[in-house]
Amino acid sequence: MVNNKNHSGVALIQVLLLTTLLMMMALHFALSSRQQVQVATLLDDKLQAELKLRSVESELLFALLTLSKSEGFAAQTRQHPIGNIWNFYNTPFYPQPDVMVRLQDMNGLVSLYAMRQREFLAPVLAALGLDDSTQKQALQTLQQWQSQRPQFGQPDGQRHNFLPHFSEIRSLLPLTEQQYQQATQVLTNFPTFQFNPHHAPDELLVMLYGQKMAQQLATARNERRISANSFIQLARIDEEDESLTFSTGATFRVTLQASHGEAVAKKSFICYIRDQSRTPIIWIQ
């Protein structure tokens, strides 16, 4: 009788253990299936975001190659879906609700190359927070580092050429991390020879013309109420200055971001557009 009770108790325990094991296995499979569905969904979101980005990138490059960027053809350009909304001063525009594009004419940034734009670089350094003596030393350092020939008494290790990457200024200028991040938005190591203030990003307009004037210029420009000529008059720019240009350049920094579900795809590059060449696009970075 005792043996029967013992056997019954053991059998009951075994049944309970087996039931618990089966429940845990079922829960495991359910969770695994849910995780697999989540992973599959994330992969699909990522793929869709990449497809959107690549599609808009192709449309944008085709527009840069085929549409006129001259103000004289603005009415014709605005008939194109991208040409109607694009700008060349890094303000975001949206060819699709979930795709953001920034397009920066490199002539609209102040170039560090060979100090040809010293008159614009000085106020930028001041706006970044460098005092007069530090500005002077920074300008001298950049001039020496990029000079084409070694100067008398110049220390060894100078490059005598343009900076291959913007991050190199970290070792040349005394910038904090915040100042460096600000500098990336308004300066470029790309060798441009003329500056186009009409295509300067909003941050640079503030540095060059002050908050009040910059706001007027930016607002009128964003609303397309200002041409290059009226920009010159409003900002009181000397249009005889040979260091300035008001034509759109051929080199652009492009930033794209597309989203789908929980996934985000990003891409950034610099390209040189030559619409009349057998090699119409040259990828610089």
C-alpha positions as CSV (number, residue, x, y, z in Angstrom):
1,M,0.0,0.0,0.0
2,V,2.9,2.3,0.9
3,N,4.6,1.4,-2.3
4,N,1.6,2.3,-4.4
5,K,1.3,5.7,-2.7
6,N,5.0,6.3,-3.3
7,H,4.7,5.4,-6.9
8,S,1.7,7.6,-7.3
9,G,3.6,10.6,-5.7
10,V,6.6,10.1,-8.0
11,A,4.4,9.8,-11.0
12,L,2.6,13.0,-10.1
13,I,5.9,14.8,-9.6
14,Q,7.1,13.6,-13.0
15,V,3.9,14.7,-14.6
16,L,4.3,18.2,-13.1
17,L,7.9,18.4,-14.1
18,L,7.1,17.3,-17.6
19,T,4.2,19.8,-17.8
20,T,6.5,22.6,-16.5
21,L,9.1,21.6,-19.0
22,L,6.7,21.6,-21.9
23,M,5.3,25.0,-20.8
24,M,8.8,26.5,-20.7
25,M,9.6,25.0,-24.1
26,A,6.4,26.5,-25.5
27,L,7.2,29.9,-24.0
28,H,10.7,29.7,-25.4
29,F,9.5,28.9,-28.9
30,A,6.9,31.7,-28.7
31,L,9.5,34.2,-27.6
32,S,12.0,33.0,-30.2
33,S,9.3,33.3,-32.9
34,R,8.5,36.8,-31.7
35,Q,12.1,37.8,-31.8
36,Q,12.6,36.3,-35.2
37,V,9.6,38.3,-36.4
38,Q,11.1,41.5,-34.9
39,V,14.4,40.9,-36.5
40,A,12.8,40.2,-39.9
41,T,10.8,43.4,-39.5
42,L,13.9,45.4,-38.6
43,L,15.8,44.0,-41.6
44,D,12.9,44.8,-43.9
45,D,12.7,48.4,-42.5
46,K,16.4,48.8,-43.1
47,L,16.1,47.5,-46.6
48,Q,13.2,49.8,-47.4
49,A,15.1,52.8,-45.9
50,E,18.2,52.0,-48.0
51,L,16.0,51.7,-51.1
52,K,14.4,55.1,-50.5
53,L,17.8,56.7,-49.9
54,R,19.3,55.2,-53.1
55,S,16.2,56.2,-55.1
56,V,16.4,59.8,-54.0
57,E,20.1,59.9,-54.4
58,S,19.8,58.9,-58.1
59,E,17.0,61.4,-58.7
60,L,19.1,64.2,-57.0
61,L,22.2,63.4,-59.1
62,F,20.2,63.3,-62.3
63,A,18.7,66.7,-61.4
64,L,22.2,68.2,-60.7
65,L,23.3,66.9,-64.1
66,T,20.3,68.0,-66.1
67,L,18.8,71.1,-64.4
68,S,20.2,74.6,-64.7
69,K,21.4,76.1,-61.5
70,S,21.4,79.6,-62.8
71,E,18.9,82.1,-61.5
72,G,18.0,83.0,-65.1
73,F,16.4,79.5,-65.5
74,A,14.7,79.4,-62.1
75,A,11.2,79.2,-63.6
76,Q,12.1,76.2,-65.8
77,T,14.0,74.5,-62.9
78,R,11.1,74.8,-60.6
79,Q,8.9,72.7,-62.8
80,H,11.0,69.7,-61.7
81,P,10.0,68.0,-58.4
82,I,13.5,68.3,-56.9
83,G,14.4,71.6,-58.6
84,N,11.3,73.2,-57.1
85,I,12.4,72.6,-53.5
86,W,16.2,72.3,-53.5
87,N,18.6,74.9,-52.2
88,F,22.4,75.1,-52.1
89,Y,23.0,76.4,-48.6
90,N,22.5,73.2,-46.5
91,T,18.9,73.9,-45.4
92,P,17.0,70.5,-45.3
93,F,14.5,69.8,-48.0
94,Y,12.3,66.7,-48.4
95,P,11.7,65.0,-51.8
96,Q,9.6,62.5,-49.8
97,P,8.1,62.9,-46.4
98,D,10.6,60.5,-44.8
99,V,13.6,61.4,-46.9
100,M,15.7,64.5,-45.9
101,V,18.4,66.0,-48.2
102,R,21.0,68.7,-47.5
103,L,22.8,70.2,-50.5
104,Q,25.7,72.6,-49.9
105,D,27.5,74.4,-52.7
106,M,31.1,74.2,-51.6
107,N,31.6,77.8,-52.7
108,G,29.2,78.8,-49.9
109,L,31.7,77.7,-47.3
110,V,34.9,79.5,-46.2
111,S,37.9,77.6,-47.5
112,L,41.0,77.0,-45.4
113,Y,43.0,76.4,-48.5
114,A,46.1,78.6,-48.9
115,M,44.3,81.4,-46.9
116,R,42.8,82.9,-50.0
117,Q,39.7,83.7,-48.0
118,R,41.5,85.2,-45.0
119,E,39.1,88.2,-44.8
120,F,36.2,85.8,-44.2
121,L,38.1,83.3,-42.0
122,A,39.0,85.9,-39.4
123,P,35.4,86.8,-38.4
124,V,34.5,83.1,-38.4
125,L,37.4,82.4,-35.9
126,A,36.2,85.3,-33.8
127,A,32.6,84.0,-33.8
128,L,34.0,80.6,-32.7
129,G,35.4,82.3,-29.7
130,L,39.1,82.8,-30.5
131,D,40.6,86.1,-29.2
132,D,42.7,88.5,-31.4
133,S,46.1,87.0,-30.6
134,T,44.8,83.4,-31.0
135,Q,43.2,84.3,-34.3
136,K,46.5,85.8,-35.6
137,Q,48.4,82.8,-34.5
138,A,45.8,80.4,-36.1
139,L,45.9,82.3,-39.4
140,Q,49.7,82.2,-39.4
141,T,49.8,78.5,-38.7
142,L,47.4,77.7,-41.5
143,Q,49.3,79.8,-43.9
144,Q,52.6,78.2,-43.1
145,W,51.2,74.7,-43.1
146,Q,49.7,75.0,-46.5
147,S,52.3,77.2,-48.2
148,Q,53.5,75.8,-51.4
149,R,57.2,76.3,-50.6
150,P,59.0,76.1,-47.3
151,Q,59.6,79.5,-45.8
152,F,62.9,80.6,-44.1
153,G,62.9,79.5,-40.5
154,Q,59.8,77.3,-41.0
155,P,59.9,74.2,-38.8
156,D,60.0,70.7,-40.4
157,G,56.9,68.7,-40.9
158,Q,54.8,71.3,-42.8
159,R,52.6,69.9,-45.5
160,H,53.0,72.6,-48.2
161,N,49.7,71.6,-49.7
162,F,45.9,71.6,-48.9
163,L,44.6,69.7,-45.9
164,P,43.5,66.2,-47.0
165,H,40.9,65.9,-44.3
166,F,39.1,68.6,-42.3
167,S,39.9,66.8,-39.0
168,E,43.5,67.9,-39.4
169,I,42.7,71.3,-38.1
170,R,42.4,69.8,-34.7
171,S,46.2,69.7,-34.5
172,L,46.6,73.2,-36.1
173,L,43.9,75.3,-34.3
174,P,43.2,75.5,-30.6
175,L,39.5,74.5,-30.9
176,T,37.4,72.8,-28.2
177,E,35.1,70.0,-29.3
178,Q,32.1,72.3,-29.5
179,Q,34.1,74.9,-31.5
180,Y,35.3,72.1,-33.9
181,Q,31.7,70.9,-34.5
182,Q,30.7,74.5,-35.3
183,A,33.6,74.9,-37.6
184,T,32.6,71.8,-39.6
185,Q,29.4,73.6,-40.6
186,V,31.0,76.7,-42.0
187,L,34.5,75.9,-43.0
188,T,36.0,73.5,-45.5
189,N,39.4,72.1,-46.3
190,F,38.2,71.8,-50.0
191,P,40.3,74.1,-52.2
192,T,37.8,76.8,-53.5
193,F,39.1,80.1,-54.8
194,Q,36.0,82.2,-54.5
195,F,33.3,82.5,-51.8
196,N,29.6,82.7,-52.6
197,P,27.9,84.4,-49.6
198,H,24.5,83.9,-51.3
199,H,25.0,80.1,-50.7
200,A,26.4,80.4,-47.2
201,P,24.6,78.3,-44.6
202,D,22.6,80.2,-42.0
203,E,25.2,79.7,-39.3
204,L,27.9,81.4,-41.5
205,L,25.6,84.3,-42.3
206,V,25.3,85.1,-38.6
207,M,29.1,84.9,-38.2
208,L,29.8,87.3,-41.1
209,Y,26.9,89.7,-41.0
210,G,25.5,89.6,-37.4
211,Q,22.3,88.1,-36.1
212,K,19.9,90.8,-37.4
213,M,21.2,91.1,-40.9
214,A,21.7,87.3,-41.2
215,Q,18.0,86.7,-40.2
216,Q,16.8,89.1,-42.9
217,L,19.0,87.5,-45.5
218,A,18.1,83.9,-44.5
219,T,14.4,84.6,-44.3
220,A,14.3,86.3,-47.7
221,R,16.4,83.6,-49.2
222,N,14.3,80.7,-47.8
223,E,11.2,82.4,-49.1
224,R,12.8,82.9,-52.5
225,R,12.3,86.7,-52.3
226,I,15.9,87.6,-52.9
227,S,18.3,87.2,-55.9
228,A,22.0,87.4,-55.9
229,N,21.9,91.0,-56.9
230,S,19.4,92.0,-54.1
231,F,21.5,89.9,-51.7
232,I,24.5,92.1,-52.6
233,Q,22.6,95.3,-52.0
234,L,21.0,94.1,-48.7
235,A,24.3,92.8,-47.3
236,R,26.2,95.9,-48.7
237,I,28.8,93.6,-50.4
238,D,31.4,95.0,-52.8
239,E,30.5,93.2,-56.0
240,E,33.9,94.2,-57.4
241,D,35.6,92.0,-54.8
242,E,37.4,89.3,-56.9
243,S,37.3,86.9,-54.0
244,L,33.5,86.7,-54.3
245,T,31.3,84.9,-56.8
246,F,27.5,84.7,-57.0
247,S,27.4,81.8,-59.4
248,T,26.6,78.3,-58.2
249,G,29.7,76.1,-58.2
250,A,30.1,72.6,-59.6
251,T,31.1,70.9,-56.3
252,F,28.5,69.9,-53.7
253,R,28.4,68.3,-50.3
254,V,25.4,66.0,-50.2
255,T,23.8,64.6,-47.1
256,L,20.9,62.2,-47.3
257,Q,18.8,60.5,-44.6
258,A,15.9,58.2,-45.1
259,S,13.7,56.4,-42.6
260,H,11.3,53.5,-42.7
261,G,9.7,52.1,-39.6
262,E,12.4,52.0,-36.9
263,A,15.3,52.0,-39.4
264,V,17.3,55.0,-40.6
265,A,19.7,55.1,-43.5
266,K,22.3,57.9,-43.9
267,K,24.8,58.9,-46.5
268,S,27.1,61.9,-47.1
269,F,29.6,62.6,-49.9
270,I,31.2,65.4,-51.9
271,C,30.8,65.3,-55.7
272,Y,32.0,67.3,-58.6
273,I,29.4,67.7,-61.4
274,R,30.6,68.0,-65.0
275,D,27.4,67.7,-67.1
276,Q,29.3,68.2,-70.4
277,S,32.0,65.6,-69.7
278,R,32.2,61.9,-70.6
279,T,32.8,61.5,-66.8
280,P,29.9,63.6,-65.5
281,I,30.4,62.9,-61.8
282,I,33.6,62.8,-59.9
283,W,33.4,61.5,-56.3
284,I,35.7,63.5,-54.1
285,Q,34.8,62.1,-50.7
